[in-house]
Amino acid sequence: MLDIKTVTPLLGVAPQIMPEDLQTLKALGFKTVICNRPDGEGADQPTFTEIQVEAEKLGLACAYVPAISGKVTQDDVDKFGQTLSELPGPTLAYCRTGTRSITLWAMSATKKHTFEEILSLSQKAGYDLSGVVRRLKNGGDTPTDDAQYTHSVVIVGAGAAGIAVASSLKSRSPELDIAIIDPAEVHYYQPGWTMVGCGVFDPNETVRTTASVIPEGVTWIKAAAAAFLPKENTLIIDGCRIVKYEQLVVCPGIKLDWNKIEGLSETLGRNGVTSNYRFDLAPYTWELVKGLKKGKAIFSQPPMPIKCAGAPQKAMYMSCDHWYRNQSLADIEVDFYNAGGVLFGVKEYVPALMEYVEKYRANLHFSHELIAVDGETKTATFEVTSDSGKSIVKQQFDMLHVVPPQSPPDFIRVSPLVDESGWVDVDQSTLQHKTYENVFALGDVINAPNAKTAAAARMQAPIVATNLLYARGHNSNRAIYNGYGSCPLTVERGKVVLAEFGYGGKILNSMPTWLINGKRPSRLAWFLKETILPPIYWQGMLKGREWLAKPQVPK
């Protein structure tokens, strides 16, 4: 029975076909058949000539490009690529299982497709190319097996999670050999960008060089991670260089998919379109807020998961507060378009937030996903989901604050470390990988059902450090993560609704309710957000000082 896997619109691959299958292939629209299986490989295998004779009767082109299983050569790859380009498509390539055919295509496609695209297309077709990942990353050539770097612990990502876990490890085991992989020259305090967007923080307060935050004694490998070979305790970085490790910590953050919204990238930073999710755009938010005296302001929130799920509405509240204080809010129509179905995922905090929605006369629109922006005409297009199906709504704006859709980084999504949704697959209590015991992960890239916030990473870092050292035999107990995350919802200048919660939306207050009642707006919570949290981040979290973040260790 035919089992055709579509790779591209012009290529399908399949296990061994029989002469009688060719009529079906023609009916399906295929114009060429390529055999990648040497004659005589199996006793039940028809010869290429048998296939060719039947193909020619039906007017199909047919080619014989055999490759030995497990020994695909560069000559095989070149011949396959040339055949594929010369003969008419769509093409069906086959071998015993289809693996050689997909491998030949992948090797020949390195000049037309990115590494991530090739792996993604292969995975969607149901094929695992982990055995040739290094060759793919090396443009099809066989790289050296020699490791350029070897370390006891390798951390992928020098963001908040990566630096914090490196520091937590060093504070517990100063002699531990650690390397951090990240190409970025700068490190950002991203929770500060909401405050930049409302004129409270200067943008320069939220940025430092990466070199200045790398912990002492930790090696910085200034390169981009490309692929994982966890069965070999190996990581591939730029230039197809090899990094060997005993234990791996994965925390590269999350991808902001600006291009998923049609027209957005072309108009960001002009035409009234901004976002506090980018360092260079947060100042433009404040510029727009100050300049808007009348008109329509739109704030959008994409489908979950996103990092800091409260940030989209924080931008709205702080903008409205400025307009309210300057007596211009009456002339500004404010609309919040949320792809989800609720204002905030933990219901206990919604009443306090709704008081501000009503105070600012903001219109809430749920199940509305921003799908396109026309900056020249200042038009935002939303896809609306309802019980009757989907529809399209267009809205004019004078100011548009956009939060982009978000997803795992491409090199993570196509790795062997992920679940079916592309997130790193960890045990939600220990943050240890479910399959590879020497792999841990934290931050925005994991599939644990916690909020993706800096506060979550602050709690996770010492837990990963404790559990990694437990795995090395340095600790007698493991630590447990309860899903803690925090979202200081800035509802007006001087007041914050401090949402703190864990798995299942359980309220997890870090302070007595008589001091800060998170269900009500608080001036003390604003003081925490504005004055206390930045030094906790720079001098505590990134230095291995676990203020308000001591891990829970079962007794």
N, C-alpha and C positions, 0 to 999 in steps of 0.2 A: 504493500500500500504506500502511495506517495506521501512523504512527510516533508513538504517544502517549507523552508524558513526564509522569510523575506529579509534581506539585508538592506538593500536600497531599492528604489523603484526599478532599477535596471539589473538587479542581481538577486537571485535566490540560490540557496544551497540546499542540498538534500543528501541523505544516505543513498546507498546503491539503488539505481533505478533499473528497470527491466525494459526490454524492447517494447513490450505492450503498453508501457507508460507514456511513450512518446506522443501518442494521439492525444492523451489528456494534456500533456505539456503544451502542445500546439493550441489546443482549445483554450488554455489559460493565457495564451498570448506570448509565450516564449518563442524566440526566433533562433537561439543558439543553445547548444548543449556542449559543456566542457567536461571531459572525463579526467579526474585527477587521481584515479586509482590504477596502479599498474596491473596489466593483465596477469592472471594466474595467482593473484594474492589470496583468493579464497576458492574453495571447491565449488561453491554454489554461485559463482560470479560469472555473468556473461562477459564475453570479450568485448573490447571496444569496437571491433569490426561489426559485431552483431548489432550494437547500438547504432553505429554509423549507417549501416545499410538501411535500417528502418527509418532513421532520421532523414536520410536523403530522399526516400520515397515520399516523405511528407513535406519536403521542401525546407527542412530545418538545417542550419549550419551546424557542423559538429567538429570538435577539436579534441586531440589527445594530448594532455599536458600532465603526465604522471609524476607523482612525487611519493617518495618512500615515507611511510608513517614514522613520525618522530625525527625525520632527517630532511626537512624542507631546506633546500639550498637557495642561494641567491639567484642562481641560474633558473631554478624552478619559478621563483617569484617573478623574475624579469619576463620569462616566457608567458606566464599566466597574465601578467599585466598587459603585455603586447597583444596577446590573443583577445583579451577582453576589449581592448580599444579598437581592434581591427574588425571584429565580427559584429553583426548587428545585435542589438539588444531588444528586449530583455533577455538575459542569459541565465540558464540553470547550470550550476556547477555541482558536481557530485563526487563522492569518494565512498569509503565504507560507511562512515558515520556523518560526513559533512565537515568534520573538523579540519582536515587538510585543505578543503576548499575555502573555508572561512579564513584559515591561516594564510593561505596564498593571497586571498583578496586583501586581508589586513596588511600584509607586508608590502603589497603593491600599491596600497592606498595612502602611504605615509606622506606623499607629496601633495595629495589632494585634500586630505582630511587631517584634523588634529588628532593627537594621541587619544584624547578623551572622547572625541567623536567616534573613532574606530572602536574603542572598547565598549562604548555605549551601544552602538549599532550591533556589535557582536553579542553583547549580553541580551539585548532585546530579541535577537534571533535564537537565543538559548545556548550560546557557546561560551565556554570559559577559555580565555586566551592567556591565563596567568603564566603558562609555561613559556610564552614568548614575549612577555611584557618588556624585558630588557631590550630585546631586538627591535620591538616596535618603537620604544622610546629612542632608540639609536638610529632611527630612520631605516630599519630593516637589517642593518649590519649587526653581526655578532660582537657584543662588547666584551671587554676583559672581565674576568670573574674576580679580579683583585679588588679588595675593598680600599677605597681612598680614606675612609674614616671608620674607626671602631671605637665604640664607647659603651660603658655599662648601661647607661640610660640615655635614650634619645627622645627629645621632646619636639614635636612638630607644631610650630606656632609660637611666636613671641608676643602675642597679645596679652590681655589681662590674665587669662587662664594659664598660658604657658609660662610667663614670668613668675606668676604666683606659685605654681607647683614646683618650679625649679628652686625658688627661694625656700619653700617649705621643706623640700628634700634636703637642701644644703643646711638648713637650720637643725635638722634631725641627724644628718649624716654628713658632716663637713668634708670627709674624704671621698665621697661618692663621685665617680667620674660621670659627668653629665654634659651633654651637648644639646643646644637648641638650634633648630633649623628654621630659618625665616629670611626672606630676601629684603624685607622692609627696612628702610633707613630710619623711620620714625615710629613712635609708639604714641597712641592716642588715649586720652581719658574720655571715652565716648559718652558716658553719662553726663558729662558737662555740656554737651552740644545743645541740649534743650535750654540750658541757661544762657548759652551764647545767643540762641535764637530769640530770646526775650530781653537781651541787653543786660543781663546780670553778670555774666562772665565775659572776659576778653578771650577770643579764640586761642591766643598764645598760652593761656593758662592750662589748656587741655592737651598740649603736645610736648614731647621730649624726644631726644634721639634714642633709637633702640639701644645703641651702645651704652648709654647712660643707665639703662634699667636692667641690663643683663647682670645677673648676680655674679659676684666675685668668685672666680674659680670655675665658672661655667664656660664651656667653649661655644662660641657663636659660629655656626656654619651659615654663612650669608648666601643662601641659595633657596630655590623653591623646591619643595617636595613634589615628586612626579608620580611615583607609583610604589605600592607596597607588595612585598613578597613575604608575608608573615610566617609561612611554613619554613622559610630559610632565614628568619630573623634579619631580614634585609630590607632596606629602603633605597629607592632610586631617587636621586636629585638631578638638578639641571646638568646637562652635559653627559647624561647616562652614568654619572658617578655613583659608586656603591657606598652605602653607609650600613655597617653592621652594628647590631645592638644585642644586649641581653634582655632589656625591657624597653618597651616603647610607650610613650604617652602622646596621644593624638588630641590636639586642641587648636586647629587652624581657624576657628571661627565659622562664620556663615557667609554665604554669597548673596550680595544684593543684586537682584536681577532687574536692573533698570530697563534693559531692552525688552522685557516681557510686556511692557506697556508701550504700545505703538506711538512713536513720535516723541516720547518723553526725553530721551537722551539728547535730541536735537534742540530742546528748548529749556533744559535745566539751567538755572542761573540767569534767566532772562524771561521777558514776557510775563512776569509775575508768577513764575513757576519755581518753587524752591523745595528744600527738604532739610530737616535737621539731622538726617541720617548721613550727611556728608560734612566733613570738616570745613570745606571751602564754601559750602552753601548755607550753613547756619547763620553767618553774618548777613547774608542776603535776606534771610527770613526776617531778621530784625529791621533791616532797611525797608522791606515791604510793609511790615506792620506799622512802623512809624509813618510811612507815607500814605497809607490808606485812610481816607477820611469818609468815603462813602463807596457803596458798591456791594459786590458779592465776594465773600471769602469761603473757599471750599477746603476742607481737610479730609484726607482719605486714609483708609486703613485696609491693607490687603488681606488675603486669606492667611490664617495661621498655618504653621508657626512662624513667628517673627521674633527678633530680639527686642526686648523691652516693649512688651505689648501695650504698655500705657503711654508710650512716647507719642503716638499719633494724636491722642486727645490732650496730652500735655501741651502740645503746640497750640491747639485750639484754645484751651483755657487761658494760657499766658498771653496769647494775642488778644483775646476778648477782654482780659483784665486791663491791658493797656488802653484799648478803645473805650472801655467803661470809665476808666479814670480820666480819660481825655474828652469825655462826653461826646464821642463820635459813634458809639455802638448803636445808637438809635438809627443811624443812617447806613449801617452795614448789616447785610443779611449773612448769617453764618450757617453753614451746612456741614455736617459731619457724615461722610459716606463710608460705611463699614461693610466689608465683604462678609463679616460674620453676623451672628444673630443677636448678640448682646453687647451692652456697653463695656462691661468688664467681666472677666471670666469667673471671679469670685464674688458671689452675689452680696455678701455682707458689706462690700464697699460701694455698691451701686447707689444706695439712697443718698449718701453724702455727695457723690458725683452728680446725681440728678439735680440736686439743689443748685449746682453751678450751671448745669445745662439750662435750667429754667431762668436763673439769674441773667445769663448771657443771651437768652432767647435763641439758643442754637437749635437748629432743626436736625433731628437724627434720622438717618436713612440706613436701615439694615439690609443685608443681602444685596448690596450694591458694590460691585467690584470695578475699580477703575481699569479700563482696558486700552484707552487711547487718549492722547492729549494733542491738540492742535494749538501750538503757542501763538501763531500769527493771528488766528481768529479768537484766541482765548476760549477754547471749547474743550470741555472734559466729557469723555464718553464712558458710560457705565453699563455693565451687563447686570441686569436685575434678575434674580432668581426668585420665583414664587411657586405656589402650588400648581399654577397653570402652565409653568414652563419658564423659559428665559425670554427676556426682552431687552431692548436697548434704549437708554435714556441719555440725552445730550444736555449739558448744562454750560451756560456761559459763566465766566469768572473774571474777577479783577485780580484776585490772589488765589493761588492754588498751592497748598502744602501737600506734598506727595510722600508716601512711604512705599518703597518698592516691594514687590514680591520677593521672598527670600527662600533659599534652598541650600542644600549641602554644596560645598565647593566641588567643582567638576572632578578633580583628581580623587576626592573622597568618594563621590557618588559611584565611580566606576571601579572602586577598590574591592578586595575581598572582605573588608572589615564591616560592611554595612548590612542593614536589614533591607527588606523589600522596598522601603521608601527612600533609601539612599543615606540614612543617618547611621552613624557608628553604633553598633549593636552592643550595648553594655548592660550589665546587671544594675538595676536602678538603685540598689542599696550600696553596693561596693564600688561601682563605676569601673569594674573590671570587665574586659571583653568576654562575651558569652562563649566564644569558641577558642580564642587564643589567650591562654592564661597569663602570658607575659606582656599583654597589651592592656593599657588603661586609656580612658578618654574622659574629657570633661569639657565644660563650656557649651557654646551654642551648637556644636556639631553632633552631640549625642542624642540618642532616641529616648532617653529617660523623660517621663511626662512632667517635667518641671518647667517653670518659667525660664526663658532664656534672658537672664539679666546678669549684670556684673556682680550683684550681690550673691547670685547663685554660684558663680565661679569662685567668689571669695570663700564660700563655704566648702565648695568641692575640692579646692586645691589641697588643703591639709588632709582631707579624707583620702584623696588619691595618694598623697605622699605617705600617709600612714599605711595604707594597704599595699602599696608597692614595696615598701620596706618590710612589711610582714611577709610578702612573697619571697623576699630575699633572705628571710630568716633573721631580720634585725629586730622585729617586734614580736611580742607574744599575743597581741590582740589586733583585730581588724576594726576599722571605724565604719559607721553606718551613716549614709546620707538620707535625710528625711524629706528631701525635695525642696528645702528652703529656697525661697526667692523673695526679693523685695522690690517694690515699685513705688518710689516716692512720687505720688501724683501731684504735681505742682498746679494747684487750682487757682491760685492768685499770688501776686507778689507778696511774700510774707506768710503764706499758708500752704501746707502740704497735707494731703491725705496719704498717710504712710501705710501702704498695703504690704503685709508680710504674711506669707502663706507657704504651705508645703504641698506634698502629694495629695491629690484629691480635693484641693482647695481648703485644706485644714489651716485655720489661723495659727500662725506661729509668731507671736509678738516677741521681740527681742528686749523690750523694756516693759515695766509695769504699766498697766492701762491708766493708772492714776497720773503717770508721767506723760505718756503719749498714748492716747486712744486712737488707734489707727482708723477707726470707723468715722472719725470726725476730723475736719481740717484743724491743723495744729501749727502754731507759731514755732514751737520747739522743734517740730519735725522739719520745718523750713530751715531753722538754724542748723539742724543736722545735715540737711541736703546741701546748703550753701557753704557752711563753714567747716563742718566736722568730716564729712565723707571724702572730700578731696585729699586731705592729709592722711586719712585712713587708707586711701587707695595708694598714694605715692609712697608713704613712709611705713605703712603697715602691711597691706596685702602684697605689694611688690617686693617687700623686704623680708618676708617670712615671719612677720610679727602678726600673730593671729588674733588681733583685737576683735572681739565679738564673733570669733569664728573657730573656737576650739572644737575639734571633732568629737562626736559621740563615740565612745569606745565601750562596747558591752563588757560587763564584768562577769 
